[in-house]
Amino acid sequence: MKFLSCFSLLSFRAKRGIWVFLVLFCELAVAQDLPAGWRRPIKTEAADQWRQKSQTRFFVVRGDFDGDGQPDLAELLVNPTSQKFALFVKLYSTGKWQQLGDPYDLGALQRFGIDLVKPGKYETACGKGYDESFCAHGEPDYLLLSHPAIDFIYTESADIVFYWDEKTKAFREIAMSD
């Protein structure tokens, strides 16, 4: 009997050890999947009250951005060395991270987030007549999305939509408000 209870205890500890190893291995594998030098925001960077409205704290968006029928991933990532953050997207078809837009100072992260834009027709900043500079580069009055897109939000202020352009097979950005 003693042998069996000792064996059970050993078995339990071994299982627990294997479980801990698997969890740590999976976390390490996920972390290594990020672009070199970049990490996900930490808990203190996600503590702002407005972020509580989202399970992902407005740091992660999933959708079929390029219309290939596969789920793609967008995330706001932090580079602690440069003290910057940036928007990255990982298309299922390529499996590689791509930075969208320019990086921003890390101190501004508390005001930025991302969200999903569903397919549809949306009036742009140019169409709303906010400023002539929005229309200077041939920006359309409306954005017609056939696939989900990424809304890059500056809380209570501006937002930019990053969307997949079928013609160029690349992401484009368009100002939606100022």
C-alpha positions as CSV (number, residue, x, y, z in Angstrom):
1,M,0.0,0.0,0.0
2,K,2.8,2.4,0.9
3,F,4.4,1.8,-2.4
4,L,1.2,2.7,-4.3
5,S,0.6,5.9,-2.3
6,C,4.3,6.9,-2.8
7,F,3.9,6.1,-6.6
8,S,0.7,8.2,-6.8
9,L,2.5,11.1,-5.1
10,L,5.4,10.8,-7.4
11,S,3.1,10.5,-10.4
12,F,1.2,13.7,-9.2
13,R,4.4,15.6,-8.8
14,A,5.7,14.5,-12.2
15,K,2.4,15.4,-13.9
16,R,2.5,18.8,-12.2
17,G,6.1,19.3,-13.2
18,I,5.3,18.4,-16.8
19,W,2.4,20.8,-16.8
20,V,4.5,23.7,-15.4
21,F,7.2,22.9,-18.1
22,L,4.6,22.9,-20.9
23,V,3.1,26.2,-19.7
24,L,6.5,27.9,-19.5
25,F,7.5,26.4,-22.9
26,C,4.4,27.7,-24.5
27,E,4.8,31.2,-23.0
28,L,8.4,31.2,-24.2
29,A,7.4,30.0,-27.7
30,V,4.8,32.8,-28.0
31,A,7.2,35.4,-26.7
32,Q,9.8,34.3,-29.3
33,D,7.2,34.7,-32.0
34,L,7.2,38.5,-31.6
35,P,9.5,40.7,-33.7
36,A,13.0,41.0,-32.3
37,G,13.2,43.6,-29.5
38,W,9.4,43.9,-29.1
39,R,7.2,42.7,-26.3
40,R,3.5,42.8,-25.4
41,P,2.4,45.6,-23.0
42,I,2.6,44.7,-19.4
43,K,-0.2,44.9,-16.8
44,T,0.7,48.4,-15.6
45,E,0.6,49.7,-19.2
46,A,-2.9,48.3,-19.5
47,A,-4.3,49.7,-16.3
48,D,-6.1,52.8,-17.7
49,Q,-9.8,52.7,-16.9
50,W,-11.0,53.1,-20.5
51,R,-9.2,49.8,-21.4
52,Q,-11.6,47.8,-19.1
53,K,-14.2,47.9,-21.9
54,S,-12.1,45.4,-23.9
55,Q,-11.0,41.9,-23.0
56,T,-7.8,42.6,-24.9
57,R,-7.4,46.0,-23.4
58,F,-7.4,47.4,-26.9
59,F,-4.0,45.9,-27.6
60,V,-5.0,43.0,-29.8
61,V,-7.3,42.6,-32.8
62,R,-8.1,39.5,-34.8
63,G,-9.8,39.4,-38.2
64,D,-9.4,38.2,-41.8
65,F,-7.7,41.5,-42.9
66,D,-6.5,40.3,-46.3
67,G,-9.6,38.3,-47.2
68,D,-7.9,34.9,-47.6
69,G,-10.3,33.2,-45.2
70,Q,-7.7,32.8,-42.5
71,P,-7.5,34.7,-39.2
72,D,-4.9,37.4,-39.0
73,L,-3.5,39.2,-35.9
74,A,-2.8,42.8,-35.1
75,E,-1.1,44.0,-31.8
76,L,0.3,47.0,-30.2
77,L,3.8,46.1,-29.2
78,V,6.4,47.8,-27.0
79,N,10.1,48.2,-27.6
80,P,11.6,48.8,-24.1
81,T,15.1,49.7,-25.5
82,S,13.9,52.5,-27.7
83,Q,11.0,53.4,-25.4
84,K,8.6,53.2,-28.3
85,F,5.4,51.3,-29.2
86,A,4.0,50.4,-32.6
87,L,1.2,48.6,-34.4
88,F,2.2,45.3,-35.9
89,V,0.2,42.9,-38.0
90,K,0.8,39.2,-38.7
91,L,-1.0,37.8,-41.7
92,Y,-1.7,34.1,-41.6
93,S,-0.6,33.7,-45.2
94,T,3.0,35.0,-44.5
95,G,3.4,34.1,-40.8
96,K,5.6,37.2,-40.5
97,W,5.1,40.4,-38.4
98,Q,4.9,43.7,-40.3
99,Q,5.0,47.1,-38.7
100,L,2.2,49.4,-39.8
101,G,2.9,53.2,-39.5
102,D,5.5,54.8,-37.4
103,P,6.4,54.0,-33.8
104,Y,5.3,56.4,-31.0
105,D,6.8,57.4,-27.7
106,L,6.0,54.8,-25.0
107,G,4.7,57.6,-22.7
108,A,1.8,58.1,-25.1
109,L,0.7,54.4,-25.0
110,Q,-1.9,55.2,-22.3
111,R,-3.9,57.1,-24.9
112,F,-3.6,54.7,-27.9
113,G,-5.5,51.4,-28.7
114,I,-6.7,49.3,-31.6
115,D,-10.1,47.9,-32.4
116,L,-11.8,46.0,-35.2
117,V,-13.5,47.7,-38.0
118,K,-16.2,45.6,-39.6
119,P,-16.7,45.5,-43.4
120,G,-18.9,48.4,-44.6
121,K,-18.9,52.0,-45.8
122,Y,-17.3,54.7,-43.6
123,E,-17.0,58.4,-44.1
124,T,-13.3,59.5,-43.9
125,A,-11.8,62.7,-42.4
126,C,-11.6,64.1,-45.9
127,G,-15.3,63.3,-46.5
128,K,-16.2,65.0,-43.2
129,G,-14.3,68.1,-44.3
130,Y,-12.1,68.2,-41.3
131,D,-9.1,69.8,-43.0
132,E,-7.8,70.2,-46.6
133,S,-4.6,68.3,-45.6
134,F,-6.6,65.1,-45.3
135,C,-7.7,65.4,-48.9
136,A,-4.3,66.4,-50.3
137,H,-3.1,62.9,-51.2
138,G,-6.3,61.9,-53.1
139,E,-8.0,60.5,-50.0
140,P,-11.6,59.4,-50.8
141,D,-14.7,60.8,-49.0
142,Y,-15.7,57.2,-48.1
143,L,-13.9,54.0,-47.3
144,L,-15.6,50.9,-48.5
145,L,-14.2,47.8,-46.7
146,S,-14.9,44.3,-48.0
147,H,-12.8,42.8,-45.1
148,P,-12.3,43.7,-41.5
149,A,-9.7,46.4,-40.8
150,I,-7.7,47.8,-37.9
151,D,-8.8,51.0,-36.2
152,F,-5.8,52.7,-34.6
153,I,-7.3,55.0,-32.0
154,Y,-6.0,58.0,-30.1
155,T,-8.7,58.1,-27.3
156,E,-11.2,60.9,-27.4
157,S,-9.4,62.3,-30.5
158,A,-8.2,61.0,-33.9
159,D,-8.3,57.6,-35.5
160,I,-6.7,56.0,-38.5
161,V,-7.9,52.9,-40.2
162,F,-5.3,50.4,-41.6
163,Y,-6.9,48.3,-44.3
164,W,-5.8,45.7,-46.9
165,D,-5.7,47.1,-50.4
166,E,-6.5,44.3,-52.9
167,K,-4.8,46.0,-55.8
168,T,-1.5,46.6,-54.1
169,K,-1.6,43.6,-51.8
170,A,-0.5,45.8,-49.0
171,F,-1.9,47.7,-46.0
172,R,-2.9,51.3,-46.5
173,E,-3.9,53.9,-43.9
174,I,-6.6,56.5,-44.0
175,A,-7.6,59.2,-41.5
176,M,-11.1,58.8,-40.2
177,S,-11.2,61.8,-37.8
178,D,-8.8,64.4,-36.6
